[in-house]
Amino acid sequence: PFTNAAQVAGKIALIERGFCPFNQKVANAQAAGATAVLIANNVTPGLPSMAGSNATIVIPSLGITQALGNAIRAQLPTATVNARLAVDTT
């Protein structure tokens, strides 16, 4: 569970890879009110594999590189970071 649920509610959660399954991370973020999840890899190079499933998860989630996660995290204390996740259904 999130200890900062009020800060996550209505936002895209940035979560670092590690310690628990991806589907558990996303389910916890959804329960805290997150609108989507970015899972930042904790190693370089590459993307996290995002294995697992949970039929109760309805918010989108996306694995991102460690470098991108670090770049987003660096902006959080000083600015609002706006992001949009789009799904290509074609």
PyMOL Python script that loads the backbone (N, CA, C, O; Angstrom):
from pymol import cmd

cmd.read_pdbstr("""\
ATOM      1  N   PRO A   1       0.824  -1.204   0.000  1.00  0.00           N
ATOM      2  CA  PRO A   1       0.000   0.000   0.000  1.00  0.00           C
ATOM      3  C   PRO A   1       0.861   1.257   0.000  1.00  0.00           C
ATOM      4  O   PRO A   1       2.002   1.251   0.461  1.00  0.00           O
ATOM      5  N   PHE A   2       0.293   2.320  -0.521  1.00  0.00           N
ATOM      6  CA  PHE A   2       1.006   3.589  -0.579  1.00  0.00           C
ATOM      7  C   PHE A   2       0.908   4.303   0.768  1.00  0.00           C
ATOM      8  O   PHE A   2      -0.162   4.360   1.375  1.00  0.00           O
ATOM      9  N   THR A   3       2.025   4.840   1.222  1.00  0.00           N
ATOM     10  CA  THR A   3       2.013   5.647   2.441  1.00  0.00           C
ATOM     11  C   THR A   3       1.681   7.100   2.122  1.00  0.00           C
ATOM     12  O   THR A   3       1.373   7.883   3.021  1.00  0.00           O
ATOM     13  N   ASN A   4       1.743   7.458   0.836  1.00  0.00           N
ATOM     14  CA  ASN A   4       1.450   8.827   0.404  1.00  0.00           C
ATOM     15  C   ASN A   4       0.263   8.840  -0.558  1.00  0.00           C
ATOM     16  O   ASN A   4       0.307   9.520  -1.583  1.00  0.00           O
ATOM     17  N   ALA A   5      -0.791   8.101  -0.239  1.00  0.00           N
ATOM     18  CA  ALA A   5      -1.939   7.945  -1.138  1.00  0.00           C
ATOM     19  C   ALA A   5      -2.541   9.287  -1.545  1.00  0.00           C
ATOM     20  O   ALA A   5      -2.956   9.443  -2.693  1.00  0.00           O
ATOM     21  N   ALA A   6      -2.598  10.246  -0.648  1.00  0.00           N
ATOM     22  CA  ALA A   6      -3.184  11.543  -0.980  1.00  0.00           C
ATOM     23  C   ALA A   6      -2.389  12.249  -2.073  1.00  0.00           C
ATOM     24  O   ALA A   6      -2.963  12.988  -2.874  1.00  0.00           O
ATOM     25  N   GLN A   7      -1.082  12.033  -2.117  1.00  0.00           N
ATOM     26  CA  GLN A   7      -0.250  12.657  -3.147  1.00  0.00           C
ATOM     27  C   GLN A   7      -0.373  11.937  -4.487  1.00  0.00           C
ATOM     28  O   GLN A   7      -0.083  12.522  -5.530  1.00  0.00           O
ATOM     29  N   VAL A   8      -0.796  10.682  -4.470  1.00  0.00           N
ATOM     30  CA  VAL A   8      -0.909   9.873  -5.682  1.00  0.00           C
ATOM     31  C   VAL A   8      -2.281  10.035  -6.332  1.00  0.00           C
ATOM     32  O   VAL A   8      -2.399   9.954  -7.555  1.00  0.00           O
ATOM     33  N   ALA A   9      -3.296  10.260  -5.545  1.00  0.00           N
ATOM     34  CA  ALA A   9      -4.678  10.310  -6.037  1.00  0.00           C
ATOM     35  C   ALA A   9      -4.833  11.326  -7.167  1.00  0.00           C
ATOM     36  O   ALA A   9      -4.445  12.487  -7.035  1.00  0.00           O
ATOM     37  N   GLY A  10      -5.407  10.866  -8.283  1.00  0.00           N
ATOM     38  CA  GLY A  10      -5.664  11.730  -9.426  1.00  0.00           C
ATOM     39  C   GLY A  10      -4.456  12.014 -10.287  1.00  0.00           C
ATOM     40  O   GLY A  10      -4.519  12.860 -11.179  1.00  0.00           O
ATOM     41  N   LYS A  11      -3.351  11.323 -10.038  1.00  0.00           N
ATOM     42  CA  LYS A  11      -2.107  11.599 -10.757  1.00  0.00           C
ATOM     43  C   LYS A  11      -1.531  10.327 -11.374  1.00  0.00           C
ATOM     44  O   LYS A  11      -1.986   9.221 -11.083  1.00  0.00           O
ATOM     45  N   ILE A  12      -0.534  10.498 -12.223  1.00  0.00           N
ATOM     46  CA  ILE A  12       0.237   9.376 -12.745  1.00  0.00           C
ATOM     47  C   ILE A  12       1.344   9.091 -11.734  1.00  0.00           C
ATOM     48  O   ILE A  12       2.141   9.971 -11.410  1.00  0.00           O
ATOM     49  N   ALA A  13       1.386   7.861 -11.241  1.00  0.00           N
ATOM     50  CA  ALA A  13       2.389   7.482 -10.246  1.00  0.00           C
ATOM     51  C   ALA A  13       3.671   7.037 -10.933  1.00  0.00           C
ATOM     52  O   ALA A  13       3.636   6.255 -11.883  1.00  0.00           O
ATOM     53  N   LEU A  14       4.798   7.536 -10.454  1.00  0.00           N
ATOM     54  CA  LEU A  14       6.114   7.101 -10.911  1.00  0.00           C
ATOM     55  C   LEU A  14       6.660   6.160  -9.849  1.00  0.00           C
ATOM     56  O   LEU A  14       6.884   6.561  -8.707  1.00  0.00           O
ATOM     57  N   ILE A  15       6.872   4.906 -10.233  1.00  0.00           N
ATOM     58  CA  ILE A  15       7.297   3.877  -9.282  1.00  0.00           C
ATOM     59  C   ILE A  15       8.571   3.231  -9.804  1.00  0.00           C
ATOM     60  O   ILE A  15       8.676   2.934 -10.994  1.00  0.00           O
ATOM     61  N   GLU A  16       9.540   3.010  -8.917  1.00  0.00           N
ATOM     62  CA  GLU A  16      10.778   2.359  -9.322  1.00  0.00           C
ATOM     63  C   GLU A  16      10.612   0.844  -9.277  1.00  0.00           C
ATOM     64  O   GLU A  16       9.974   0.301  -8.375  1.00  0.00           O
ATOM     65  N   ARG A  17      11.189   0.183 -10.255  1.00  0.00           N
ATOM     66  CA  ARG A  17      11.177  -1.280 -10.324  1.00  0.00           C
ATOM     67  C   ARG A  17      11.912  -1.852  -9.114  1.00  0.00           C
ATOM     68  O   ARG A  17      12.898  -1.283  -8.646  1.00  0.00           O
ATOM     69  N   GLY A  18      11.418  -2.987  -8.615  1.00  0.00           N
ATOM     70  CA  GLY A  18      12.096  -3.706  -7.550  1.00  0.00           C
ATOM     71  C   GLY A  18      11.172  -4.048  -6.398  1.00  0.00           C
ATOM     72  O   GLY A  18      10.150  -3.392  -6.198  1.00  0.00           O
ATOM     73  N   PHE A  19      11.527  -5.072  -5.643  1.00  0.00           N
ATOM     74  CA  PHE A  19      10.921  -5.500  -4.380  1.00  0.00           C
ATOM     75  C   PHE A  19       9.579  -6.210  -4.457  1.00  0.00           C
ATOM     76  O   PHE A  19       9.347  -7.093  -3.631  1.00  0.00           O
ATOM     77  N   CYS A  20       8.687  -5.901  -5.371  1.00  0.00           N
ATOM     78  CA  CYS A  20       7.420  -6.630  -5.459  1.00  0.00           C
ATOM     79  C   CYS A  20       6.990  -6.708  -6.924  1.00  0.00           C
ATOM     80  O   CYS A  20       7.482  -5.945  -7.755  1.00  0.00           O
ATOM     81  N   PRO A  21       6.072  -7.628  -7.247  1.00  0.00           N
ATOM     82  CA  PRO A  21       5.652  -7.804  -8.645  1.00  0.00           C
ATOM     83  C   PRO A  21       5.031  -6.537  -9.233  1.00  0.00           C
ATOM     84  O   PRO A  21       4.430  -5.729  -8.525  1.00  0.00           O
ATOM     85  N   PHE A  22       5.194  -6.389 -10.548  1.00  0.00           N
ATOM     86  CA  PHE A  22       4.667  -5.217 -11.245  1.00  0.00           C
ATOM     87  C   PHE A  22       3.166  -5.067 -11.046  1.00  0.00           C
ATOM     88  O   PHE A  22       2.679  -3.965 -10.792  1.00  0.00           O
ATOM     89  N   ASN A  23       2.424  -6.176 -11.161  1.00  0.00           N
ATOM     90  CA  ASN A  23       0.972  -6.071 -11.013  1.00  0.00           C
ATOM     91  C   ASN A  23       0.584  -5.633  -9.600  1.00  0.00           C
ATOM     92  O   ASN A  23      -0.437  -4.967  -9.428  1.00  0.00           O
ATOM     93  N   GLN A  24       1.361  -5.986  -8.602  1.00  0.00           N
ATOM     94  CA  GLN A  24       1.087  -5.517  -7.242  1.00  0.00           C
ATOM     95  C   GLN A  24       1.340  -4.017  -7.125  1.00  0.00           C
ATOM     96  O   GLN A  24       0.564  -3.305  -6.488  1.00  0.00           O
ATOM     97  N   LYS A  25       2.417  -3.535  -7.733  1.00  0.00           N
ATOM     98  CA  LYS A  25       2.714  -2.093  -7.718  1.00  0.00           C
ATOM     99  C   LYS A  25       1.563  -1.306  -8.348  1.00  0.00           C
ATOM    100  O   LYS A  25       1.104  -0.306  -7.796  1.00  0.00           O
ATOM    101  N   VAL A  26       1.102  -1.779  -9.525  1.00  0.00           N
ATOM    102  CA  VAL A  26       0.036  -1.071 -10.237  1.00  0.00           C
ATOM    103  C   VAL A  26      -1.281  -1.156  -9.453  1.00  0.00           C
ATOM    104  O   VAL A  26      -2.008  -0.167  -9.360  1.00  0.00           O
ATOM    105  N   ALA A  27      -1.585  -2.315  -8.896  1.00  0.00           N
ATOM    106  CA  ALA A  27      -2.808  -2.464  -8.093  1.00  0.00           C
ATOM    107  C   ALA A  27      -2.776  -1.540  -6.878  1.00  0.00           C
ATOM    108  O   ALA A  27      -3.791  -0.929  -6.542  1.00  0.00           O
ATOM    109  N   ASN A  28      -1.636  -1.432  -6.222  1.00  0.00           N
ATOM    110  CA  ASN A  28      -1.508  -0.530  -5.066  1.00  0.00           C
ATOM    111  C   ASN A  28      -1.699   0.922  -5.482  1.00  0.00           C
ATOM    112  O   ASN A  28      -2.368   1.688  -4.788  1.00  0.00           O
ATOM    113  N   ALA A  29      -1.111   1.301  -6.616  1.00  0.00           N
ATOM    114  CA  ALA A  29      -1.262   2.674  -7.105  1.00  0.00           C
ATOM    115  C   ALA A  29      -2.719   2.952  -7.457  1.00  0.00           C
ATOM    116  O   ALA A  29      -3.238   4.024  -7.144  1.00  0.00           O
ATOM    117  N   GLN A  30      -3.379   2.002  -8.100  1.00  0.00           N
ATOM    118  CA  GLN A  30      -4.795   2.159  -8.442  1.00  0.00           C
ATOM    119  C   GLN A  30      -5.638   2.314  -7.174  1.00  0.00           C
ATOM    120  O   GLN A  30      -6.528   3.163  -7.122  1.00  0.00           O
ATOM    121  N   ALA A  31      -5.363   1.506  -6.164  1.00  0.00           N
ATOM    122  CA  ALA A  31      -6.105   1.597  -4.902  1.00  0.00           C
ATOM    123  C   ALA A  31      -5.907   2.948  -4.225  1.00  0.00           C
ATOM    124  O   ALA A  31      -6.786   3.417  -3.501  1.00  0.00           O
ATOM    125  N   ALA A  32      -4.753   3.577  -4.457  1.00  0.00           N
ATOM    126  CA  ALA A  32      -4.470   4.896  -3.892  1.00  0.00           C
ATOM    127  C   ALA A  32      -5.062   6.017  -4.731  1.00  0.00           C
ATOM    128  O   ALA A  32      -4.978   7.186  -4.353  1.00  0.00           O
ATOM    129  N   GLY A  33      -5.668   5.666  -5.884  1.00  0.00           N
ATOM    130  CA  GLY A  33      -6.313   6.675  -6.711  1.00  0.00           C
ATOM    131  C   GLY A  33      -5.517   7.155  -7.896  1.00  0.00           C
ATOM    132  O   GLY A  33      -5.926   8.108  -8.559  1.00  0.00           O
ATOM    133  N   ALA A  34      -4.383   6.525  -8.189  1.00  0.00           N
ATOM    134  CA  ALA A  34      -3.583   6.926  -9.352  1.00  0.00           C
ATOM    135  C   ALA A  34      -4.378   6.712 -10.633  1.00  0.00           C
ATOM    136  O   ALA A  34      -5.193   5.793 -10.723  1.00  0.00           O
ATOM    137  N   THR A  35      -4.137   7.564 -11.617  1.00  0.00           N
ATOM    138  CA  THR A  35      -4.820   7.444 -12.904  1.00  0.00           C
ATOM    139  C   THR A  35      -4.025   6.595 -13.893  1.00  0.00           C
ATOM    140  O   THR A  35      -4.582   6.115 -14.880  1.00  0.00           O
ATOM    141  N   ALA A  36      -2.734   6.405 -13.640  1.00  0.00           N
ATOM    142  CA  ALA A  36      -1.851   5.589 -14.466  1.00  0.00           C
ATOM    143  C   ALA A  36      -0.559   5.383 -13.691  1.00  0.00           C
ATOM    144  O   ALA A  36      -0.331   6.013 -12.659  1.00  0.00           O
ATOM    145  N   VAL A  37       0.291   4.483 -14.210  1.00  0.00           N
ATOM    146  CA  VAL A  37       1.559   4.179 -13.536  1.00  0.00           C
ATOM    147  C   VAL A  37       2.683   4.126 -14.561  1.00  0.00           C
ATOM    148  O   VAL A  37       2.535   3.540 -15.633  1.00  0.00           O
ATOM    149  N   LEU A  38       3.808   4.747 -14.218  1.00  0.00           N
ATOM    150  CA  LEU A  38       5.060   4.590 -14.949  1.00  0.00           C
ATOM    151  C   LEU A  38       5.998   3.816 -14.036  1.00  0.00           C
ATOM    152  O   LEU A  38       6.266   4.239 -12.911  1.00  0.00           O
ATOM    153  N   ILE A  39       6.500   2.674 -14.521  1.00  0.00           N
ATOM    154  CA  ILE A  39       7.465   1.886 -13.760  1.00  0.00           C
ATOM    155  C   ILE A  39       8.840   2.166 -14.350  1.00  0.00           C
ATOM    156  O   ILE A  39       9.130   1.778 -15.482  1.00  0.00           O
ATOM    157  N   ALA A  40       9.686   2.844 -13.573  1.00  0.00           N
ATOM    158  CA  ALA A  40      11.035   3.178 -14.020  1.00  0.00           C
ATOM    159  C   ALA A  40      11.973   2.019 -13.711  1.00  0.00           C
ATOM    160  O   ALA A  40      12.002   1.517 -12.588  1.00  0.00           O
ATOM    161  N   ASN A  41      12.739   1.598 -14.711  1.00  0.00           N
ATOM    162  CA  ASN A  41      13.702   0.532 -14.510  1.00  0.00           C
ATOM    163  C   ASN A  41      14.716   0.966 -13.458  1.00  0.00           C
ATOM    164  O   ASN A  41      15.051   2.147 -13.363  1.00  0.00           O
ATOM    165  N   ASN A  42      15.208   0.005 -12.664  1.00  0.00           N
ATOM    166  CA  ASN A  42      16.203   0.318 -11.643  1.00  0.00           C
ATOM    167  C   ASN A  42      17.609  -0.063 -12.082  1.00  0.00           C
ATOM    168  O   ASN A  42      18.555   0.010 -11.296  1.00  0.00           O
ATOM    169  N   VAL A  43      17.741  -0.468 -13.331  1.00  0.00           N
ATOM    170  CA  VAL A  43      19.047  -0.769 -13.918  1.00  0.00           C
ATOM    171  C   VAL A  43      19.091  -0.191 -15.333  1.00  0.00           C
ATOM    172  O   VAL A  43      18.059   0.100 -15.936  1.00  0.00           O
ATOM    173  N   THR A  44      20.289  -0.038 -15.833  1.00  0.00           N
ATOM    174  CA  THR A  44      20.461   0.448 -17.185  1.00  0.00           C
ATOM    175  C   THR A  44      21.255  -0.582 -17.953  1.00  0.00           C
ATOM    176  O   THR A  44      22.114  -1.216 -17.339  1.00  0.00           O
ATOM    177  N   PRO A  45      21.057  -0.801 -19.196  1.00  0.00           N
ATOM    178  CA  PRO A  45      20.035  -0.217 -20.056  1.00  0.00           C
ATOM    179  C   PRO A  45      18.765  -1.059 -20.043  1.00  0.00           C
ATOM    180  O   PRO A  45      18.681  -2.062 -19.334  1.00  0.00           O
ATOM    181  N   GLY A  46      17.799  -0.650 -20.818  1.00  0.00           N
ATOM    182  CA  GLY A  46      16.628  -1.463 -21.062  1.00  0.00           C
ATOM    183  C   GLY A  46      15.383  -1.029 -20.335  1.00  0.00           C
ATOM    184  O   GLY A  46      15.374  -0.076 -19.555  1.00  0.00           O
ATOM    185  N   LEU A  47      14.326  -1.772 -20.625  1.00  0.00           N
ATOM    186  CA  LEU A  47      13.014  -1.526 -20.045  1.00  0.00           C
ATOM    187  C   LEU A  47      12.649  -2.655 -19.102  1.00  0.00           C
ATOM    188  O   LEU A  47      13.083  -3.789 -19.307  1.00  0.00           O
ATOM    189  N   PRO A  48      11.855  -2.371 -18.063  1.00  0.00           N
ATOM    190  CA  PRO A  48      11.384  -3.462 -17.208  1.00  0.00           C
ATOM    191  C   PRO A  48      10.436  -4.366 -17.996  1.00  0.00           C
ATOM    192  O   PRO A  48       9.731  -3.898 -18.889  1.00  0.00           O
ATOM    193  N   SER A  49      10.417  -5.647 -17.671  1.00  0.00           N
ATOM    194  CA  SER A  49       9.635  -6.617 -18.438  1.00  0.00           C
ATOM    195  C   SER A  49       8.139  -6.554 -18.163  1.00  0.00           C
ATOM    196  O   SER A  49       7.363  -7.042 -18.985  1.00  0.00           O
ATOM    197  N   MET A  50       7.704  -5.989 -17.068  1.00  0.00           N
ATOM    198  CA  MET A  50       6.295  -5.776 -16.724  1.00  0.00           C
ATOM    199  C   MET A  50       5.482  -7.074 -16.756  1.00  0.00           C
ATOM    200  O   MET A  50       4.379  -7.091 -17.303  1.00  0.00           O
ATOM    201  N   ALA A  51       5.997  -8.140 -16.189  1.00  0.00           N
ATOM    202  CA  ALA A  51       5.299  -9.420 -16.154  1.00  0.00           C
ATOM    203  C   ALA A  51       4.188  -9.412 -15.114  1.00  0.00           C
ATOM    204  O   ALA A  51       4.201  -8.610 -14.180  1.00  0.00           O
ATOM    205  N   GLY A  52       3.236 -10.306 -15.285  1.00  0.00           N
ATOM    206  CA  GLY A  52       2.149 -10.474 -14.336  1.00  0.00           C
ATOM    207  C   GLY A  52       0.840  -9.936 -14.860  1.00  0.00           C
ATOM    208  O   GLY A  52       0.808  -9.189 -15.838  1.00  0.00           O
ATOM    209  N   SER A  53      -0.237 -10.318 -14.208  1.00  0.00           N
ATOM    210  CA  SER A  53      -1.556  -9.830 -14.602  1.00  0.00           C
ATOM    211  C   SER A  53      -2.458  -9.764 -13.382  1.00  0.00           C
ATOM    212  O   SER A  53      -2.241 -10.450 -12.383  1.00  0.00           O
ATOM    213  N   ASN A  54      -3.471  -8.925 -13.491  1.00  0.00           N
ATOM    214  CA  ASN A  54      -4.457  -8.763 -12.431  1.00  0.00           C
ATOM    215  C   ASN A  54      -5.703  -8.189 -13.100  1.00  0.00           C
ATOM    216  O   ASN A  54      -5.691  -7.052 -13.572  1.00  0.00           O
ATOM    217  N   ALA A  55      -6.766  -8.967 -13.139  1.00  0.00           N
ATOM    218  CA  ALA A  55      -7.983  -8.568 -13.852  1.00  0.00           C
ATOM    219  C   ALA A  55      -8.671  -7.357 -13.228  1.00  0.00           C
ATOM    220  O   ALA A  55      -9.526  -6.744 -13.868  1.00  0.00           O
ATOM    221  N   THR A  56      -8.322  -7.003 -12.005  1.00  0.00           N
ATOM    222  CA  THR A  56      -8.966  -5.849 -11.361  1.00  0.00           C
ATOM    223  C   THR A  56      -8.301  -4.526 -11.723  1.00  0.00           C
ATOM    224  O   THR A  56      -8.845  -3.461 -11.432  1.00  0.00           O
ATOM    225  N   ILE A  57      -7.138  -4.582 -12.349  1.00  0.00           N
ATOM    226  CA  ILE A  57      -6.434  -3.355 -12.728  1.00  0.00           C
ATOM    227  C   ILE A  57      -7.065  -2.779 -13.990  1.00  0.00           C
ATOM    228  O   ILE A  57      -7.171  -3.460 -15.010  1.00  0.00           O
ATOM    229  N   VAL A  58      -7.481  -1.521 -13.911  1.00  0.00           N
ATOM    230  CA  VAL A  58      -8.112  -0.859 -15.047  1.00  0.00           C
ATOM    231  C   VAL A  58      -7.346   0.385 -15.505  1.00  0.00           C
ATOM    232  O   VAL A  58      -7.694   0.977 -16.527  1.00  0.00           O
ATOM    233  N   ILE A  59      -6.315   0.789 -14.769  1.00  0.00           N
ATOM    234  CA  ILE A  59      -5.527   1.952 -15.180  1.00  0.00           C
ATOM    235  C   ILE A  59      -4.363   1.495 -16.053  1.00  0.00           C
ATOM    236  O   ILE A  59      -3.885   0.372 -15.893  1.00  0.00           O
ATOM    237  N   PRO A  60      -3.894   2.339 -16.975  1.00  0.00           N
ATOM    238  CA  PRO A  60      -2.762   1.954 -17.814  1.00  0.00           C
ATOM    239  C   PRO A  60      -1.457   1.991 -17.039  1.00  0.00           C
ATOM    240  O   PRO A  60      -1.302   2.752 -16.084  1.00  0.00           O
ATOM    241  N   SER A  61      -0.523   1.156 -17.466  1.00  0.00           N
ATOM    242  CA  SER A  61       0.818   1.169 -16.889  1.00  0.00           C
ATOM    243  C   SER A  61       1.827   0.980 -18.008  1.00  0.00           C
ATOM    244  O   SER A  61       1.540   0.347 -19.024  1.00  0.00           O
ATOM    245  N   LEU A  62       3.007   1.536 -17.804  1.00  0.00           N
ATOM    246  CA  LEU A  62       4.026   1.536 -18.842  1.00  0.00           C
ATOM    247  C   LEU A  62       5.393   1.441 -18.188  1.00  0.00           C
ATOM    248  O   LEU A  62       5.661   2.126 -17.201  1.00  0.00           O
ATOM    249  N   GLY A  63       6.262   0.593 -18.732  1.00  0.00           N
ATOM    250  CA  GLY A  63       7.638   0.525 -18.277  1.00  0.00           C
ATOM    251  C   GLY A  63       8.483   1.549 -19.011  1.00  0.00           C
ATOM    252  O   GLY A  63       8.357   1.710 -20.225  1.00  0.00           O
ATOM    253  N   ILE A  64       9.344   2.241 -18.278  1.00  0.00           N
ATOM    254  CA  ILE A  64      10.222   3.253 -18.878  1.00  0.00           C
ATOM    255  C   ILE A  64      11.665   2.986 -18.464  1.00  0.00           C
ATOM    256  O   ILE A  64      11.916   2.267 -17.497  1.00  0.00           O
ATOM    257  N   THR A  65      12.607   3.564 -19.195  1.00  0.00           N
ATOM    258  CA  THR A  65      14.016   3.381 -18.885  1.00  0.00           C
ATOM    259  C   THR A  65      14.388   4.069 -17.580  1.00  0.00           C
ATOM    260  O   THR A  65      13.690   4.965 -17.106  1.00  0.00           O
ATOM    261  N   GLN A  66      15.503   3.630 -17.013  1.00  0.00           N
ATOM    262  CA  GLN A  66      16.012   4.263 -15.805  1.00  0.00           C
ATOM    263  C   GLN A  66      16.319   5.739 -16.057  1.00  0.00           C
ATOM    264  O   GLN A  66      16.037   6.588 -15.211  1.00  0.00           O
ATOM    265  N   ALA A  67      16.898   6.040 -17.222  1.00  0.00           N
ATOM    266  CA  ALA A  67      17.246   7.431 -17.548  1.00  0.00           C
ATOM    267  C   ALA A  67      16.002   8.317 -17.596  1.00  0.00           C
ATOM    268  O   ALA A  67      16.013   9.428 -17.065  1.00  0.00           O
ATOM    269  N   LEU A  68      14.929   7.833 -18.229  1.00  0.00           N
ATOM    270  CA  LEU A  68      13.709   8.628 -18.286  1.00  0.00           C
ATOM    271  C   LEU A  68      13.094   8.777 -16.901  1.00  0.00           C
ATOM    272  O   LEU A  68      12.628   9.859 -16.542  1.00  0.00           O
ATOM    273  N   GLY A  69      13.088   7.717 -16.133  1.00  0.00           N
ATOM    274  CA  GLY A  69      12.577   7.799 -14.759  1.00  0.00           C
ATOM    275  C   GLY A  69      13.350   8.812 -13.931  1.00  0.00           C
ATOM    276  O   GLY A  69      12.758   9.591 -13.185  1.00  0.00           O
ATOM    277  N   ASN A  70      14.674   8.802 -14.062  1.00  0.00           N
ATOM    278  CA  ASN A  70      15.505   9.771 -13.336  1.00  0.00           C
ATOM    279  C   ASN A  70      15.224  11.196 -13.789  1.00  0.00           C
ATOM    280  O   ASN A  70      15.195  12.113 -12.968  1.00  0.00           O
ATOM    281  N   ALA A  71      15.018  11.391 -15.092  1.00  0.00           N
ATOM    282  CA  ALA A  71      14.734  12.728 -15.618  1.00  0.00           C
ATOM    283  C   ALA A  71      13.402  13.245 -15.084  1.00  0.00           C
ATOM    284  O   ALA A  71      13.299  14.409 -14.698  1.00  0.00           O
ATOM    285  N   ILE A  72      12.396  12.400 -15.059  1.00  0.00           N
ATOM    286  CA  ILE A  72      11.090  12.811 -14.519  1.00  0.00           C
ATOM    287  C   ILE A  72      11.213  13.093 -13.032  1.00  0.00           C
ATOM    288  O   ILE A  72      10.727  14.117 -12.552  1.00  0.00           O
ATOM    289  N   ARG A  73      11.862  12.190 -12.296  1.00  0.00           N
ATOM    290  CA  ARG A  73      12.017  12.346 -10.845  1.00  0.00           C
ATOM    291  C   ARG A  73      12.746  13.649 -10.504  1.00  0.00           C
ATOM    292  O   ARG A  73      12.414  14.306  -9.517  1.00  0.00           O
ATOM    293  N   ALA A  74      13.732  14.018 -11.313  1.00  0.00           N
ATOM    294  CA  ALA A  74      14.492  15.239 -11.060  1.00  0.00           C
ATOM    295  C   ALA A  74      13.617  16.485 -11.164  1.00  0.00           C
ATOM    296  O   ALA A  74      13.906  17.492 -10.517  1.00  0.00           O
ATOM    297  N   GLN A  75      12.562  16.436 -11.959  1.00  0.00           N
ATOM    298  CA  GLN A  75      11.674  17.582 -12.141  1.00  0.00           C
ATOM    299  C   GLN A  75      10.607  17.690 -11.055  1.00  0.00           C
ATOM    300  O   GLN A  75      10.032  18.762 -10.866  1.00  0.00           O
ATOM    301  N   LEU A  76      10.339  16.618 -10.351  1.00  0.00           N
ATOM    302  CA  LEU A  76       9.230  16.612  -9.400  1.00  0.00           C
ATOM    303  C   LEU A  76       9.346  17.638  -8.268  1.00  0.00           C
ATOM    304  O   LEU A  76       8.338  18.251  -7.917  1.00  0.00           O
ATOM    305  N   PRO A  77      10.516  17.850  -7.688  1.00  0.00           N
ATOM    306  CA  PRO A  77      10.572  18.827  -6.588  1.00  0.00           C
ATOM    307  C   PRO A  77      10.392  20.277  -7.033  1.00  0.00           C
ATOM    308  O   PRO A  77      10.020  21.124  -6.222  1.00  0.00           O
ATOM    309  N   THR A  78      10.649  20.576  -8.306  1.00  0.00           N
ATOM    310  CA  THR A  78      10.675  21.970  -8.741  1.00  0.00           C
ATOM    311  C   THR A  78       9.571  22.358  -9.704  1.00  0.00           C
ATOM    312  O   THR A  78       9.324  23.545  -9.917  1.00  0.00           O
ATOM    313  N   ALA A  79       8.905  21.377 -10.288  1.00  0.00           N
ATOM    314  CA  ALA A  79       7.929  21.714 -11.321  1.00  0.00           C
ATOM    315  C   ALA A  79       6.837  20.658 -11.400  1.00  0.00           C
ATOM    316  O   ALA A  79       6.985  19.543 -10.900  1.00  0.00           O
ATOM    317  N   THR A  80       5.762  21.029 -12.028  1.00  0.00           N
ATOM    318  CA  THR A  80       4.720  20.065 -12.337  1.00  0.00           C
ATOM    319  C   THR A  80       5.114  19.351 -13.617  1.00  0.00           C
ATOM    320  O   THR A  80       5.432  19.988 -14.621  1.00  0.00           O
ATOM    321  N   VAL A  81       5.093  18.029 -13.578  1.00  0.00           N
ATOM    322  CA  VAL A  81       5.408  17.238 -14.759  1.00  0.00           C
ATOM    323  C   VAL A  81       4.089  16.764 -15.343  1.00  0.00           C
ATOM    324  O   VAL A  81       3.333  16.056 -14.676  1.00  0.00           O
ATOM    325  N   ASN A  82       3.809  17.143 -16.567  1.00  0.00           N
ATOM    326  CA  ASN A  82       2.596  16.716 -17.243  1.00  0.00           C
ATOM    327  C   ASN A  82       2.926  15.600 -18.214  1.00  0.00           C
ATOM    328  O   ASN A  82       3.893  15.686 -18.969  1.00  0.00           O
ATOM    329  N   ALA A  83       2.124  14.561 -18.190  1.00  0.00           N
ATOM    330  CA  ALA A  83       2.332  13.436 -19.099  1.00  0.00           C
ATOM    331  C   ALA A  83       0.985  12.935 -19.570  1.00  0.00           C
ATOM    332  O   ALA A  83      -0.025  13.070 -18.879  1.00  0.00           O
ATOM    333  N   ARG A  84       0.985  12.360 -20.744  1.00  0.00           N
ATOM    334  CA  ARG A  84      -0.250  11.763 -21.283  1.00  0.00           C
ATOM    335  C   ARG A  84       0.114  10.401 -21.837  1.00  0.00           C
ATOM    336  O   ARG A  84       1.061  10.264 -22.612  1.00  0.00           O
ATOM    337  N   LEU A  85      -0.642   9.402 -21.435  1.00  0.00           N
ATOM    338  CA  LEU A  85      -0.484   8.071 -22.000  1.00  0.00           C
ATOM    339  C   LEU A  85      -1.569   7.884 -23.038  1.00  0.00           C
ATOM    340  O   LEU A  85      -2.749   8.086 -22.748  1.00  0.00           O
ATOM    341  N   ALA A  86      -1.188   7.505 -24.231  1.00  0.00           N
ATOM    342  CA  ALA A  86      -2.142   7.287 -25.303  1.00  0.00           C
ATOM    343  C   ALA A  86      -2.050   5.847 -25.768  1.00  0.00           C
ATOM    344  O   ALA A  86      -0.970   5.258 -25.792  1.00  0.00           O
ATOM    345  N   VAL A  87      -3.175   5.293 -26.132  1.00  0.00           N
ATOM    346  CA  VAL A  87      -3.238   3.932 -26.631  1.00  0.00           C
ATOM    347  C   VAL A  87      -3.561   3.963 -28.112  1.00  0.00           C
ATOM    348  O   VAL A  87      -4.547   4.568 -28.531  1.00  0.00           O
ATOM    349  N   ASP A  88      -2.730   3.312 -28.892  1.00  0.00           N
ATOM    350  CA  ASP A  88      -2.967   3.215 -30.326  1.00  0.00           C
ATOM    351  C   ASP A  88      -3.780   1.946 -30.571  1.00  0.00           C
ATOM    352  O   ASP A  88      -3.263   0.845 -30.381  1.00  0.00           O
ATOM    353  N   THR A  89      -5.012   2.074 -30.981  1.00  0.00           N
ATOM    354  CA  THR A  89      -5.887   0.913 -31.170  1.00  0.00           C
ATOM    355  C   THR A  89      -5.927   0.436 -32.609  1.00  0.00           C
ATOM    356  O   THR A  89      -6.749  -0.409 -32.961  1.00  0.00           O
ATOM    357  N   THR A  90      -5.035   0.975 -33.454  1.00  0.00           N
ATOM    358  CA  THR A  90      -5.030   0.552 -34.856  1.00  0.00           C
ATOM    359  C   THR A  90      -4.179  -0.673 -35.067  1.00  0.00           C
ATOM    360  O   THR A  90      -4.066  -1.161 -36.192  1.00  0.00           O
TER     361      THR A  90
END
""", "prot")
cmd.dss("prot")
cmd.show_as("cartoon", "prot")
cmd.util.cbc("prot")
cmd.orient("prot")
